[in-house]
Amino acid sequence: LKYFINTLNLMNTFALDPDAKIPQYLMDPITLELLTDPVRLPSGTVINRTTSLNSEDEYKDPVTLENINLSDIKDADDIKFKAQEFFTQHSTRIKRKNKAP
């Protein structure tokens, strides 16, 4: 959870360059977004944790549609590191406007 919050904070300050081409192995195959909190399903598919939890049926692999136990979903730390590195290399700081008091 700490990584997810830190990633959201980072993404709220920086934005991925719209011209950056996300490598397929760093892309959620369902949402087609950069993996920010990747998990590995029993099938070997890597998706964002929020993709797996937002599925209609959280007890089915959203790719293979096979039944799975939530305890079988494992963190994909190897992909998380590579995705974070990609984001850092291909992002720019967002210029925020000051809110009026």
N, C-alpha and C positions, 0 to 999 in steps of 0.2 A: 504494500500500500504506500509506503514511504516513497518508493521509486515512482509510482504512478503520480503522486502529488507533486513530486519534484519535476517530473516530466511535464505535467500540466502547467506548472509555474514557468518552466523554461519556454514552453510553447506559447504561453501568454505574453512573453517578452520578445520572442523571436518567431519568425514565420519561415517556413520552408520556401526556398526560391521556387516560384511557379515554373521556371524552366528546368528545374532539376528533375532528372529522370530517375525515379525510384527503382532500384534493382528488384527484380521479381522476388528474390529470396528475402527481401526486407519489406515486402508489401503483403498486407492482409489479403488473402485470396477472395474474400467475400466483400469487404468494403473498398478494396483497392487503395487503402490508405497506408501510410508508413506505419510499421509496427512500433507502438510506443510502450506496450506492456505485453510482450509476446508470451504465449503459452503453447506448449506442444501437446497435441491430442494423442490418444493411443494409436491413431492411424499414422502418426508422424507429421501430420499437417500442423503448421504453425500459424496461429491467428492471434489477434489482440484479445486480451482477457475480456474486454467489454463486448466483443463480438460473441464470444461463447456464452456470456451471461445474459446477453440480450436476445438470444435465439428464442423462438417460440417455445421450444421444448429444450430446456437446458440439460437434459439427460440423453441427448442424441448428438453425435458428431455432426456439425452442420455441413460437412463436406460429404461424408460417406453415408450419413443418416443411420449409422449403427448406434445401438444403445451403448452408453458409457456411464461410468460412475464419475462424479465430480472429483473424487479423490484421484482419479487417473489423469487429470489435467495437471501437467507439470510446467514450472517456469522454464522458459527458453532463454537462459542467461547468456548463452553464446550469441544468439540473435539480438538480444536486447543491447549488448555492448556494441555490436556492429551498427545497429539502427541508430543508436545514440550518437555514435561517431559520424555516421552519414548526415544526420540532422545538424550536428555542429558544423560540419564542413559546408553544408548547402543551405544555411539559413542566414537571414539578415534581421537586424534589430528592428522592431516595430516602433515607429515614432508615435507615442501616445499624446493626445491632446489633453491639456489640463482641463479638469471639469470645473465648471463655474461654481462658486460657492453658493 
